[in-house]
Amino acid sequence: MSVSDPQLDPRGVRFAAALTTVVLAIVLLTGSGWLLAAQAVVFALAAFAGPRFAPYPLLFRTFVAPRLSPPTEREDAAPVRFSQLVGFVFALVGTIGYLTGLAALGVVATAFALVAAFLNAAFGFCLGCEMYALIHRFRTDRTTQGASA
């Protein structure tokens, strides 16, 4: 994950989470492994290439952001990219489940991703970002303890 990612408009992150919520709800309603595979690609683009190259942030920048006032705050892209990586893993597992006939696996993985996306879209609470902060804090504590030993 690149340190050179620009700061993100949190409204764009929530917009992407809202679209993700809709897609994942449709997956649960239809059982479409192919739609979940498409969402996995969206997650992968955001996680590996960065939000600049992902379709949902592009839609936000093109159609929504010009109609809004400039953001009053920005957020670091690294936790968001990590959350997209977590979403990618759940979507990949769900896709494998749906496409191999293990529908229960597909449903459970999709439901976990849906809950996380909904929390971000509705309340601005990013589970993946919180995981990122905990991992970062743990790694920093371990490094500090190792240096003092």
ZADO-1210 file (C-alpha; in nm, 4 decimals, padded with zeros to 6 digits):
<atoms>
<atom x="00.0000" y="00.0000" z="00.0000" code="MET" pos="1"/>
<atom x="00.1434" y="00.3240" z="-00.1146" code="SER" pos="2"/>
<atom x="00.2336" y="00.6094" z="00.1170" code="VAL" pos="3"/>
<atom x="00.1768" y="00.8499" z="-00.1745" code="SER" pos="4"/>
<atom x="-00.2019" y="00.8033" z="-00.1777" code="ASP" pos="5"/>
<atom x="-00.3831" y="01.1345" z="-00.1543" code="PRO" pos="6"/>
<atom x="-00.6032" y="01.2142" z="00.1413" code="GLN" pos="7"/>
<atom x="-00.9622" y="01.1067" z="00.0828" code="LEU" pos="8"/>
<atom x="-01.2934" y="01.2877" z="00.1130" code="ASP" pos="9"/>
<atom x="-01.4789" y="01.0840" z="00.3792" code="PRO" pos="10"/>
<atom x="-01.8065" y="01.1474" z="00.1960" code="ARG" pos="11"/>
<atom x="-01.6645" y="00.9603" z="-00.1028" code="GLY" pos="12"/>
<atom x="-01.5671" y="00.6692" z="00.1187" code="VAL" pos="13"/>
<atom x="-01.9227" y="00.6525" z="00.2569" code="ARG" pos="14"/>
<atom x="-02.0665" y="00.6816" z="-00.0957" code="PHE" pos="15"/>
<atom x="-01.8557" y="00.3832" z="-00.2038" code="ALA" pos="16"/>
<atom x="-01.9706" y="00.1930" z="00.1048" code="ALA" pos="17"/>
<atom x="-02.3339" y="00.2708" z="00.0182" code="ALA" pos="18"/>
<atom x="-02.2943" y="00.1355" z="-00.3354" code="LEU" pos="19"/>
<atom x="-02.1154" y="-00.1679" z="-00.1955" code="THR" pos="20"/>
<atom x="-02.4026" y="-00.2207" z="00.0489" code="THR" pos="21"/>
<atom x="-02.6529" y="-00.2218" z="-00.2377" code="VAL" pos="22"/>
<atom x="-02.4451" y="-00.4641" z="-00.4459" code="VAL" pos="23"/>
<atom x="-02.3918" y="-00.7021" z="-00.1540" code="LEU" pos="24"/>
<atom x="-02.7619" y="-00.6938" z="-00.0625" code="ALA" pos="25"/>
<atom x="-02.8458" y="-00.7864" z="-00.4222" code="ILE" pos="26"/>
<atom x="-02.5943" y="-01.0711" z="-00.4026" code="VAL" pos="27"/>
<atom x="-02.7650" y="-01.2044" z="-00.0906" code="LEU" pos="28"/>
<atom x="-03.1072" y="-01.1761" z="-00.2526" code="LEU" pos="29"/>
<atom x="-03.0051" y="-01.3417" z="-00.5805" code="THR" pos="30"/>
<atom x="-02.7207" y="-01.5717" z="-00.4776" code="GLY" pos="31"/>
<atom x="-02.5202" y="-01.4394" z="-00.7733" code="SER" pos="32"/>
<atom x="-02.1602" y="-01.5480" z="-00.7441" code="GLY" pos="33"/>
<atom x="-02.0807" y="-01.3523" z="-01.0605" code="TRP" pos="34"/>
<atom x="-02.2064" y="-01.0251" z="-00.9151" code="LEU" pos="35"/>
<atom x="-02.0016" y="-01.0932" z="-00.6031" code="LEU" pos="36"/>
<atom x="-01.7008" y="-01.1615" z="-00.8262" code="ALA" pos="37"/>
<atom x="-01.7529" y="-00.8196" z="-00.9859" code="ALA" pos="38"/>
<atom x="-01.7631" y="-00.6621" z="-00.6391" code="GLN" pos="39"/>
<atom x="-01.4426" y="-00.8493" z="-00.5543" code="ALA" pos="40"/>
<atom x="-01.2794" y="-00.6795" z="-00.8546" code="VAL" pos="41"/>
<atom x="-01.3989" y="-00.3408" z="-00.7250" code="VAL" pos="42"/>
<atom x="-01.2483" y="-00.4182" z="-00.3849" code="PHE" pos="43"/>
<atom x="-00.9235" y="-00.5373" z="-00.5466" code="ALA" pos="44"/>
<atom x="-00.8858" y="-00.2212" z="-00.7536" code="LEU" pos="45"/>
<atom x="-00.9312" y="-00.0017" z="-00.4467" code="ALA" pos="46"/>
<atom x="-00.7007" y="-00.2156" z="-00.2318" code="ALA" pos="47"/>
<atom x="-00.4179" y="-00.2812" z="-00.4744" code="PHE" pos="48"/>
<atom x="-00.4265" y="00.0099" z="-00.7215" code="ALA" pos="49"/>
<atom x="-00.5722" y="00.2673" z="-00.4843" code="GLY" pos="50"/>
<atom x="-00.8979" y="00.4574" z="-00.4575" code="PRO" pos="51"/>
<atom x="-00.8099" y="00.6750" z="-00.7571" code="ARG" pos="52"/>
<atom x="-00.8535" y="00.3712" z="-00.9824" code="PHE" pos="53"/>
<atom x="-01.1627" y="00.2148" z="-00.8275" code="ALA" pos="54"/>
<atom x="-01.5018" y="00.2662" z="-00.9939" code="PRO" pos="55"/>
<atom x="-01.7093" y="00.3819" z="-00.6954" code="TYR" pos="56"/>
<atom x="-01.4739" y="00.6666" z="-00.5964" code="PRO" pos="57"/>
<atom x="-01.4562" y="00.7602" z="-00.9645" code="LEU" pos="58"/>
<atom x="-01.8362" y="00.7874" z="-00.9741" code="LEU" pos="59"/>
<atom x="-01.8264" y="01.0023" z="-00.6607" code="PHE" pos="60"/>
<atom x="-01.5564" y="01.2343" z="-00.7986" code="ARG" pos="61"/>
<atom x="-01.7309" y="01.2677" z="-01.1351" code="THR" pos="62"/>
<atom x="-02.0979" y="01.2978" z="-01.0456" code="PHE" pos="63"/>
<atom x="-02.1396" y="01.3714" z="-00.6744" code="VAL" pos="64"/>
<atom x="-01.8412" y="01.5741" z="-00.5491" code="ALA" pos="65"/>
<atom x="-01.8874" y="01.8607" z="-00.8002" code="PRO" pos="66"/>
<atom x="-02.2348" y="01.9207" z="-00.6517" code="ARG" pos="67"/>
<atom x="-02.1045" y="01.9395" z="-00.2935" code="LEU" pos="68"/>
<atom x="-01.9063" y="02.1991" z="-00.1065" code="SER" pos="69"/>
<atom x="-01.5379" y="02.1172" z="-00.0596" code="PRO" pos="70"/>
<atom x="-01.4741" y="01.8683" z="00.2197" code="PRO" pos="71"/>
<atom x="-01.4043" y="02.0157" z="00.5622" code="THR" pos="72"/>
<atom x="-01.1825" y="01.7214" z="00.6514" code="GLU" pos="73"/>
<atom x="-00.9826" y="01.4501" z="00.4808" code="ARG" pos="74"/>
<atom x="-00.8835" y="01.1022" z="00.5886" code="GLU" pos="75"/>
<atom x="-00.5777" y="00.8902" z="00.5313" code="ASP" pos="76"/>
<atom x="-00.6090" y="00.6461" z="00.2417" code="ALA" pos="77"/>
<atom x="-00.4076" y="00.3637" z="00.4014" code="ALA" pos="78"/>
<atom x="-00.6794" y="00.2436" z="00.6442" code="PRO" pos="79"/>
<atom x="-00.9382" y="00.2651" z="00.3662" code="VAL" pos="80"/>
<atom x="-00.7185" y="00.0588" z="00.1342" code="ARG" pos="81"/>
<atom x="-00.6753" y="-00.1980" z="00.4106" code="PHE" pos="82"/>
<atom x="-01.0523" y="-00.2150" z="00.4596" code="SER" pos="83"/>
<atom x="-01.0908" y="-00.2704" z="00.0855" code="GLN" pos="84"/>
<atom x="-00.8394" y="-00.5560" z="00.1133" code="LEU" pos="85"/>
<atom x="-01.0489" y="-00.7127" z="00.3898" code="VAL" pos="86"/>
<atom x="-01.3596" y="-00.6684" z="00.1746" code="GLY" pos="87"/>
<atom x="-01.1765" y="-00.8307" z="-00.1152" code="PHE" pos="88"/>
<atom x="-01.0931" y="-01.1362" z="00.0974" code="VAL" pos="89"/>
<atom x="-01.4549" y="-01.1772" z="00.2105" code="PHE" pos="90"/>
<atom x="-01.5849" y="-01.1239" z="-00.1443" code="ALA" pos="91"/>
<atom x="-01.3337" y="-01.3740" z="-00.2823" code="LEU" pos="92"/>
<atom x="-01.4310" y="-01.6358" z="-00.0238" code="VAL" pos="93"/>
<atom x="-01.7996" y="-01.5691" z="-00.0928" code="GLY" pos="94"/>
<atom x="-01.7468" y="-01.5926" z="-00.4679" code="THR" pos="95"/>
<atom x="-01.5716" y="-01.9252" z="-00.4285" code="ILE" pos="96"/>
<atom x="-01.8582" y="-02.0439" z="-00.2100" code="GLY" pos="97"/>
<atom x="-02.1311" y="-01.9422" z="-00.4533" code="TYR" pos="98"/>
<atom x="-01.9524" y="-02.0654" z="-00.7655" code="LEU" pos="99"/>
<atom x="-01.8562" y="-02.4036" z="-00.6211" code="THR" pos="100"/>
<atom x="-02.1995" y="-02.4838" z="-00.4809" code="GLY" pos="101"/>
<atom x="-02.1129" y="-02.4017" z="-00.1201" code="LEU" pos="102"/>
<atom x="-02.3933" y="-02.1470" z="-00.0937" code="ALA" pos="103"/>
<atom x="-02.3730" y="-02.1263" z="00.2866" code="ALA" pos="104"/>
<atom x="-02.0102" y="-02.0121" z="00.2605" code="LEU" pos="105"/>
<atom x="-02.1120" y="-01.7546" z="00.0014" code="GLY" pos="106"/>
<atom x="-02.3960" y="-01.6255" z="00.2170" code="VAL" pos="107"/>
<atom x="-02.1883" y="-01.5991" z="00.5349" code="VAL" pos="108"/>
<atom x="-01.8922" y="-01.4263" z="00.3683" code="ALA" pos="109"/>
<atom x="-02.1224" y="-01.1871" z="00.1815" code="THR" pos="110"/>
<atom x="-02.3200" y="-01.1121" z="00.4982" code="ALA" pos="111"/>
<atom x="-02.0022" y="-01.0218" z="00.6894" code="PHE" pos="112"/>
<atom x="-01.8941" y="-00.7886" z="00.4090" code="ALA" pos="113"/>
<atom x="-02.2445" y="-00.6408" z="00.3936" code="LEU" pos="114"/>
<atom x="-02.2492" y="-00.5623" z="00.7666" code="VAL" pos="115"/>
<atom x="-01.9135" y="-00.3860" z="00.7404" code="ALA" pos="116"/>
<atom x="-02.0176" y="-00.1870" z="00.4323" code="ALA" pos="117"/>
<atom x="-02.3495" y="-00.0903" z="00.5908" code="PHE" pos="118"/>
<atom x="-02.1838" y="00.0306" z="00.9117" code="LEU" pos="119"/>
<atom x="-01.9577" y="00.2545" z="00.7057" code="ASN" pos="120"/>
<atom x="-02.2331" y="00.3808" z="00.4773" code="ALA" pos="121"/>
<atom x="-02.4903" y="00.4462" z="00.7496" code="ALA" pos="122"/>
<atom x="-02.2767" y="00.5508" z="01.0455" code="PHE" pos="123"/>
<atom x="-01.9300" y="00.6303" z="00.9103" code="GLY" pos="124"/>
<atom x="-01.7870" y="00.3440" z="01.1171" code="PHE" pos="125"/>
<atom x="-01.5232" y="00.1581" z="00.9168" code="CYS" pos="126"/>
<atom x="-01.4480" y="-00.1845" z="01.0675" code="LEU" pos="127"/>
<atom x="-01.1494" y="-00.2384" z="00.8376" code="GLY" pos="128"/>
<atom x="-01.0090" y="00.1020" z="00.9338" code="CYS" pos="129"/>
<atom x="-01.0445" y="00.0126" z="01.3015" code="GLU" pos="130"/>
<atom x="-00.8645" y="-00.3184" z="01.2358" code="MET" pos="131"/>
<atom x="-00.5893" y="-00.1240" z="01.0574" code="TYR" pos="132"/>
<atom x="-00.5472" y="00.1083" z="01.3583" code="ALA" pos="133"/>
<atom x="-00.5326" y="-00.1860" z="01.6008" code="LEU" pos="134"/>
<atom x="-00.2763" y="-00.3706" z="01.3898" code="ILE" pos="135"/>
<atom x="-00.0696" y="-00.0538" z="01.3504" code="HIS" pos="136"/>
<atom x="-00.0824" y="00.0118" z="01.7265" code="ARG" pos="137"/>
<atom x="00.0123" y="-00.3494" z="01.8039" code="PHE" pos="138"/>
<atom x="00.3052" y="-00.3396" z="01.5601" code="ARG" pos="139"/>
<atom x="00.4231" y="-00.0056" z="01.7008" code="THR" pos="140"/>
<atom x="00.4006" y="-00.1360" z="02.0591" code="ASP" pos="141"/>
<atom x="00.5946" y="-00.4508" z="01.9646" code="ARG" pos="142"/>
<atom x="00.8643" y="-00.2442" z="01.7903" code="THR" pos="143"/>
<atom x="00.8925" y="-00.0084" z="02.0876" code="THR" pos="144"/>
<atom x="00.9154" y="-00.3007" z="02.3336" code="GLN" pos="145"/>
<atom x="01.1805" y="-00.4686" z="02.1203" code="GLY" pos="146"/>
<atom x="01.3889" y="-00.1527" z="02.1059" code="ALA" pos="147"/>
<atom x="01.3804" y="-00.1074" z="02.4839" code="SER" pos="148"/>
<atom x="01.4694" y="-00.4692" z="02.5619" code="ALA" pos="149"/>
</atoms>
